[in-house]
Amino acid sequence: MRTITIGEIITDLDKTIPLSWQESYDNAGLLCGNKEEKCTGIYVCFDISESVVEKAIANNCNLIVSHHPLVFRAMKRFTSKDNVTTTLLKAITNNIALYSSHTNLDASNPGVNTILANKLGIRNIRPLCEDTRTNEEGFFGIGGIGELDEATELKEYLLHIKKTLNIHNIKYIEGKKDKIKTVAFCGGSGSEFIDDALRHNADCFLTADIKYHQFLDCEKQIALADIGHFESESFIKEHLIALLSEKFCNFVPLFMDTAPNKVKNI
């Protein structure tokens, strides 16, 4: 059986989901690890945590592929005993490579936003915002807009979303129409695109991390629904597994983190 290095796997991911597609504030790509090392296994997860690293160790996986980067904002020292530092040091001391595909995966096609639209029955999708990379093959963009097959009562559609994405609750505010048809969307945190959804005359905008005053500002203008950051993206693990197994399943065992979101509702 041919030896596969961590670098070969990363190179293939970079070709499929180019790092040049990530947003300027992002930190996708290889965070730590040796590309020349033979890959003994891949552990796929949504977020990297100390428990994820421990599971990777237990399953003899020396490459963790996540959606969210462990280190997102700039850090000058890794000396305090916070979760990020503890997790990173455990990965380094156990010779485990950490690789993330974040906003570049959000923007790809297929990727977070195009898969989300398909799951929620949004058709004829196109990018929500203008982007110079739109003409690049496989690039879609952060956020999109499309139509439902038929105009639907807002509450009825939100109940459909709850069932489809297994969401405990959805915070929302009604727009100016009883029924919605044109739906804008952005998986993960996308409240900064509310104005773009309004500019496109969307009946509804689906995203996460919407602030209280943003809800109030949009009352009777556009229906806003906070469908959860984790819930609107968690399915991307299966997509990453599919991408990896297409070329490497014969050589590298794949494990997927199925742990539930740690942010609880009561």
Secondary structure, 3 states (H helix, E strand, C coil): CCCCEHHHHHHHHHHHCCHHHCCCCCCCEEEECCCCCECCCEEEECCCCHHHHHHHHHCCCCEEEECCCCCCCCCCCCCCCCHHHHHHHHHHHCCCEEEECCHHHHHECCCHHHHHHHHCCCEEEEECCCCCCCCCCCECCCCEEEEEEEEEEHHHHHHHHHHHHCCCCCEEECCCCCEEEEEEEEEEECHHHHHHHHHCCCCEEEEECCCHHHHHHCCCCCEEEECCCCCCCCCHHHHHHHHHHHHHCCCCCEEECCCCCCCCCC
